[in-house]
Amino acid sequence: MYQNVRLRLTRLFTAVLSLLLAVLLCVCFYFSVRQQFSLQLSSFTSQSYTVYESISEQTVLTSQWLSSHEENAGLRIYLWDNGVELFHNRDHANQLLPEYTHYLSAPDAGRTLHPQEKNADVSVGRYGFLPEILCYRKQLIKNDNILQVCFLQSLKPLYTRIRSSLFLYLVLFLSSLCLLALFCWHFTGRLLQPLLASQESQNRFIASVSHELRTPLAVILSNASACEKAPPPEQKVFFQVIAREGAQMADMLEQLLTLSRADSHGLILRIEETDLQTLLLEIYENFLPLAADSGHLLSIRLPDAELPLCACDAGRIRQVCHIFLHNALSYTPAGSTVLLFIAEGSYEKEISIGVQDNGPGIPDEEKGKVFDRFYRVKSDSSTAKSEKGHHGLGLAVAKEIVSAHRGTLTVADAPAGGALFLLTLPLEA
């Protein structure tokens, strides 16, 4: 499917860019042709006027003199003396431009004046749609005789050059078309890379969810089966296991629902002015019994000065602190010290909440992965038992909650060893 979408996008982008390129080249070719024709017309006018001035200054006109001027100026010159053509036996009159003799016999037939030369003696001959010849006609009175002159210049050489230019434009267009196709193929590959990565991430996410749900479901089913065969006094133990595993599944599903809402930008926050010092005291008191049961020493550190209120969702911030403390109590051995603290951040515009322990800590190569979904830090056998019930989703949920508050979440080594998780929130939402 990925290759099919990439191929379709490549065709679409190539077609659109090729159309734009074709329009651009057509415009450039049009102005190039106009410029060439304008230069040709200007050159013909200048040469014709120069030859005409030379003829008006001559007292004697000869066939040889006329032929040399024709060759130098690239023109065909025709002269009439009182209506009688001079040098009418010259070869060029009947052989060099035989297809344009109608301009000589009927000078006004099939000719239209060039728009930019209406006040000049130059006209453009059209025998069809395109101009085919340039014509300069004038007469002068010399020795009581009326001398009529006509200069003709074929546009065939110009059209030959235009055809060569058109061929070059076509080669340029085809070459550019190939380059555009390669560029679009590479561009669509880069464009679809995040979508492909997202699809692979979703596949891994679904596989991880299936794996995590399979274990508690298997435990629940096996205990339910054993409960059917056990006598009533022993069924209580199986019910307790079923309830514990069901609670773990409910907790994991709640975390998955939070992540799903965050992915779809549907994580709703109830922002209100909150006293975080009071919130931390409540969390500390709630976790004291759990810390005592697990053999940990839980302490709290509050600043001497009163901190300003923070605009946040108190319930979500409580959830983040619970995740930090659960991890600290689960991943550190009995007898460890866990510190919950709050402090004012930089520039008096932030408040930081942290949880610090003196356990084994987190290796540097794993610090960047602890906030990934379903990722759990590898630990030794001394903490393996306490890790039961952790699915690797807590810190991912905490990261999404903090991001929704436009805050930051970091992990570092504690000064005395262990891990330090720090949550920083802006005072204003």
N, C-alpha and C positions, 0 to 999 in steps of 0.2 A: 504494500500500500504506500509506503514511504517513497519508493522509487516512482510509482505512478503519479503521486502528487507532485513530486519534484519535476518529473518530465512535463506535466501539464503547466506548471508554473513557468518552467523554462520556455515552453512554446509561447505562452501568453506574453511574458516579458520581452522575448525576442521579437514577436510580432509588433508589439507596441513601439519598441525602440527602433525597429526597422522602418516602421511607418514614419516616425519622426525624422529619422535619418534620411529617408527618401524625400520627404518634403523639403528638408534643409538642402539636400543636394540639388533638387529641382530648382529651388529659389536661387542657389548659387550659380547653377548652370544658366538660368534665364538671364541673370544680370551679367554673367560672363559673355553670353551671346550678344546682349545689347551693347556691351562695351566694345566688343570686337567690331560690330557693325558700325558703331559710332566712330571708331578709329578709322575704319575703312572709308566711311563717308567723308570724314575730315581730310584724310590723305588724298582721296580722289578730288575733292574740291580744290585743295591747295595745288595739286599737280596740274589740274585742268586750268586753273587761273594762271599759273606760271607759263604754261604752254601757250595759252591764249595771248598773254602779254607779249610773248616772244614772236608769235605770228603777226600781231599788230605792228611790231617794229620792223619786220622783214619787208624789203622791197621786192625781193624775188623769192618765190617758193619753189622748191624742187622736191622731186619724189625722194631723193636720197636724204635731204634734210628732214623731211617729214617722217621717214622710216626710223631715223636715228632718235628723234624725239619720242616716237612711239615706243621704241625699245627701252629708252631710258626711263620714261614715265610709266610704262606698263599700260598704255592706253591704246585705243583704236581711234584714229583721227580721220574725220570725213569733212571735206570742204566743198562748198558750192559757190561758184562765181556767177552771180545773176541767174541762179537756178540751175546752172550747168555744173555737174560734178567734176571736180578737178581730180586728175590722176585716177580716173575711173577704171583704168586697166590694171591697177595694182592688185596683187594677189590677195592682200588681206581683206579687201572689200567683199570678196565673194567666198573666201575659203576659211579665214581665221574665225569670223563670227557669222557664219551663214544663218544660224538660227535666230539672229537678232536683226535681220534685214528689214523686218516689218517696222522697226523703229525708225528706219531711214525713209521708207516709202510713205509711211503714215505716222509721223512723229507723235501725234497726240493719241493714237490708238493704244489702248492697253497700258497707259502710263498714269501714275498718280504721283503727286508731289509728296515728298517726304515731309512729315509734320514739322520737323525742326528746320526745314529749308524752304519754307513757303515764299520767303522774300529773296531767295537766291535763284540762280539759273540751273541748279542741279535738280533733277527729278529721278525718281526711282521707278524703274520699269517692272511691272508685274504682269506675268503671263498666266498666272494662277494664283494660288494662295500666298506663296512666298515671293519676295523680291528676287529678280534674276539678273538685273543689270542696272548700273548707274549711268545716267545720261546727263551731259552738260552741253547745252545748246545756247549759242549766242551769234550775233551778227554785227559786223562793223562795215563802215563805208570807207573804202580805200581806192583812191584814184577814180572817183566817180563810179565805182563799182560796189555792189553790195556783196560782201563776202560773208557767207554763212558757215559757221563751224559747228561741229558735233563731235564730242568726245564720248566714247563708250568704254565701259570697263565691266567685265563679267564678274559675277559674285560666286562663280563655281569654286575658285581657290579658297574663298572664305568659308564656303560650306564644307569643303574638304577638311579645313582646319577644325571646323566645328564638329564634324563627325569624329575626328581624332580625339577632340576633347570629350565628346560624349562617350567614346570607348573607354577613355581613362576614368571618367566618372563611374561607368558601369563596373569596371575592374575594382575601383575604390569601394563602391557599394557592396559588391560581392565579398570582397576581403573583409570589410567592416562587418558584414552579416555573419561571417564565420567567427570573427572575434567576439561579436555580441552574443552569439549562441554559447560560446565557451564561457564568457563572463557570466551570462545568466545562469548557466548550469552550476558554476562555482558559487554564484551569489545565492541561488535558491538553496544550495546545500548548506551554506552558512546560515541562511534565514530559517531553515527547518531544523537546524541542529538543536536549538533550545526545546522545540516541540518534541523531537526525538528523545532528548534527555529527559523531558518531563514524562513522556510515555514510559520510558524505561524505569524512571523513578516510581511511577504509579504501579507498574508491574511488580517491582521489588516490594513496594508498600503492601500490595495485596498479598503477595507471597508471605511477607513477614506477619501480617495480620492472621492469615490462615494458620501459619505455624504456631503463633502465640495462642490462638484460640483452641487449637487442636489438643494441647496438653491439658488445660482445665476441663475441657469437655470430656476427654478420655477419663480423667479422674472422677468426674461427676457420674458418668455412665457406669464406670466400674463399681463405684460405691453404691449407686442405686441398685445395681444387679446383686451386689453382696448383701444389701439391706433386705432384699426380698427373701433371701435364704437364711438370714441371721435371726435368732430369737429376739423377742422384744427388748430384753434388757441390754442387748448389744447394739441395737439399731441406733441408739443415741450417738454413738461415736461416728457412724457413717453419715448421719444427718449433719453433724458438726463439720465434717470434711466437705460435704456438699455445699453447706452454707458458706464456708470459707472460700471455696473455689468460685462459687457464684458471685460473692462479693468482689473477688479479684477481677472476674470477667466484667462485672458492672463498672468497676473503676476504670478498667482499660477501655471499655466502650465509651465512657464519658470523656476520657482523654482523646479518643479518636474523633468523637463528635466535636470537641473543641478545636482540634486541628483542622477538621473539615470546614468548620465555620470560618476559621482564619484563612484557609486557602481560598474560600469564596468571598472573602471580605464581608462575612456576615457575623463576625465576632462583636457582639453588642457590649458596650461598656457603659456603666452607669456612673458618670463622672460627678463627683461631689467633693467639696472641701473636706479633707481628712487629716486628722491628727495622727501621723504615723507613729509617734512615740507611744501613744495609748494603744494603737493597733499592735505594736510589737510586744508590749507588756501582756496583752491578752494572749497572743500566740505563745509567748514564753511560759505563761502559767498553764496553758493547755498541754504543752509538750513536756512539762516537768515529770508527770507520772510515767510517760512513755520512756523518757530518758532514764529514769530511775530503774524501770523494769529491765532495760537493756544494758544496765551497768555503765551508763555514760554520765558525765558531769556537764550539765547544761548551764550556761551563764549568759547574762545579758549586760550590754554596755550602752548607756545612754549619755548624751552630752549634758553638761551642766546648764547651758543656756537653753531656753525654750526655742524650738524650731518652728518655722512658719508652717501654716497649713499647706497641704499639697493637693492639687486637683487631680484625682485619680479614682479608679474603681476599687474601693476598699476590699470587696470580696475577691476580686482577681489578684490583687497584691497579696492578700492573705493566702490565696492558693499557691502563688509563687514561693512564698516563705515556707509553706508546708512542704513543698517539693524539695526545697533546699535542706530543710531539717530532716525529712525522711531519708534523703540520700546520705546525709552526714551520719545519722544514727545507724544506717544499714551498711555502709561501706567502711566504717571504722571499727576497730576491735573494741571490746569491752574495756572500760577504764579510760577511754579517750575523752578529751575535753572538747566540747562544741560551744562556740561563742556566737551569739546573735547580737549584732550591733547596728547602730544607725548614726549617720554623721551628715553634716551639711557639705554639699559639694562645692565645686569651684564657682567663683563669681557670685556666690549666694543665690544662684538661680536653680540649683539642683539639690536633691537629697539622695543619699546613697544608703542602701540597706545591704548588709553582708552577713554571710554565715561562714565561719572559719572553724576548721578542725585540725587536729594534730595526728591524723591517721597516715596511711601510706602515701596519700597524695595521688595525683594524676600525672602520668608520663607526658613529656612535652609533645611527643608525636601523636598523643590522643586528645590533647586539649582542644584542637579544632574540630573534633568529631563528636564530642560529648553532647552537643546540641542536635545531632542528627537523630532522626526517628529510628527507633529500635536499636540504637547503638548502646552497648553497655561496656564499661571499662573492664578489662580483664583483671581478675583479682586472684589472690591465693586462696587456699582451702579454708583459712581461718575466717574469712568473711563470706564464703559461698553460701552458708546457711542463711545468713541475714539478708542475702540478695533475693531470696525467694519472694515473689510477688512484684518485683520490679520488671517492667516490660521494655524499658528504654524509651519511654514516651514522656516522662515527667519533664525533663529539661527541654525537650522540643516544645511542649506546651508552654513552659515558662518563657521560652524565647518568643513565641507568638504573642503572648500576653504583653510582654515588655515592648515588643515592636508596635503593638497597637497603641501603647501609651507614648510612643515616640521616645522611648528610653533606650538604654543600652544594658547588655548583660555580658559579663566577662568572667573568665575563670583564670586563676593564677595560683602560684605556690604561696602558701602561708609563710610568714616570716620564721616561725619555729617548726616548719615542716607541715605537711598536710595540704589541704586544698582550701582555696578562698574563692567563694562565689559572691560577686558583687553586682547588685542591681542599682542602677542610677536612673532617677526619674526627674523630669523637669517640674518645677513648682507649678507652672501654668500649663494646662492642657492645650 
